[in-house]
Amino acid sequence: MASFFPLVRKDLEASRWPVGILSALIVGYMLLIRFRFPPIGLSETESLAVALSLPLIFLPLWMIWQSFQALRTEWREDTVYTLLTLPIPGWQVISSKLVGLWVEYSLLLGVSLVGALVIYGDAVQSGLRVLPSLAWAVRNGFLLYLFSLAVLSAMVVFVQLAYVIGKMVGRLQGLVAIWTLFLSGWLVDRLGLLLEPLFRWMPPLPLHKLFRLDELKQGIVAEWNVAPALGTWLGILALFILTGYLFEHYVEVND
Amino acid sequence: MNGTSPALMLRNVKKSYPRAEALKGIELALPKGEIWGLLGPNGSGKSTLLKCIVGLVKPDAGEIEIDGNPRSRCTKGQIAFVPEMDTLYRWMTVGQTLAFTSAFYQDWDQRRVAGLLEFMGLDAGQKIRSLSKGMRARLKLVLALARKAPLLLLDEPFSGIDPASRERIVEGIVREFKSDEQTMVISTHAVGDTEQLFDAVVFLDEGTISLQGYAEDLRREYGKSINDLFKEVFA
């Protein structure tokens, strides 16, 4: 594992500039919306929603692009030679990129939220007043962050597998990668349904308790039937392991 | 380490690409402690063979053993490979590149690094992006020579290095080479500058070994230098 951290560090340092530029763009966009082009007829709270919605929608898309780009750069700059000759398991290379993306996502999300807090201080405070408490908002925000991280990780796993399989074929690499992307998504979905009976014994997850929704409004009941999702997540884990294995044992480089 | 097995053993190694048969059943056994020249013109299969040994390319058939062990993740740790390509992270500095590489190899010898950097005229603070091709080639050599790897594979290591410096670097390689614990394979088509390095040579022609033997024996047998022999074979 001692070799894992240099890999993560390398991936983080490589993305310093893109993350820095994107952070500046997010803050710049918020400042523009707030001071330069205030949306006509919108209250400050609504303007905050407009300012936050674009980064929040854009961020997951950017992360998926980055997961593709992180691998593509290794091939484009021939540094994949270095990675493939290292005496480390393939999953370390793949997961270091995943961890790097987590950090990037967290940083950019943090910039968006702190930016909103600083630029829209009053609106954020009035928005918070609608919620039961600051602690409630922080707790639920953190849970949503973890949930989004899990969903993003699944997307990254699909992209990484598609890219690696694309690199294993001599021709039509892009087409093979796109087909792999769709096929792996379909596969884990089917796996979820297939394995669902195995996990039926699991009780539904009470989301209203997890998110303390009764503090918001009495009588809300929201439950999540986790049985099909567990099979899907096991499938995603299997794809992740498969990607690492393929990277280590089957990927070739040709000039 | 197995004391009796060769440093590198290749049995019937074959590799084909869609439009070419790169290796046509290579058989080779390299004893420990020697410097071997893998010589041949462009497209003769030298790089493919080295890539097969290090694991960058999977052979279609045949066996590859490093110190008696089949190729695996562990054997990667026994090989110091200098590829012909520019495989360095361009945004790193020389120092960062050294630190990054050292994290993966137990045989990294930090005491050698300062001397090697000085010898190659490199500075730890230099950005890779700002280095010339020749300087990047020197850095790749530093990365390989700073390790006590039992097997060193150098693919066209002097490509991009000016002829005036080559001789000095060849001398440096000989100086750093530990014949009691290392074996080196140098692939090149520029034989003239490197002939003095080789204990033995393999001539590779269109994926097959056309000639092999100890340099001194070949010189005696054919009455000419390896460089002249190379020109004759590949004329």
Interface residues (C-beta under 8 A of the other chain):
Chain A: A2 S3 F5 P6 K10 E13 A14 E77 D78 T79 Y81 T82 L84 T85 L86 P87 I88 P89 G170 R171 E248 Y250 E252 V253 N254 D255
Chain B: Y17 P18 S47 K51 V54 G55 L56 V57 K58 R73 C74 K76 G77 I79 F81 P83 M85 D86 T87 L88 Y89 R90 W91 M92 Q96 A99 F100 T101 A103 F104 Y105
